[in-house]
Amino acid sequence: MATVHPPEEEPQASLEALSTLRQQLQQQLAAVEQQEQAINAALKPQTVSQVDQLMQKLQEAMDELKTQRAELAKKEAQEKKQT
């Protein structure tokens, strides 16, 4: 079977097309990263009130975890006494 070699210009054209595609992808990636940064900034609390609300929710969650931990510790202590 004979090997077919493409014309000389074809590999050069392919390289140029790939280079162009790479540049386009890099530009699109930069745009996506900018959008991601903007979204992350928008998700952060914007006011003192929002920060206070989040801190309150976190404190409530911590209180709940403390209660659950105490219950689990009590349960584990009882199980150790039984064994």
Summary of the structure (lengths in Angstrom):
residues: 83
radius of gyration: 30.6
end to end distance: 80.4
largest distance: 85.3
contacts: 141
relative contact order: 0.04
helix: 84%
strand: 0%
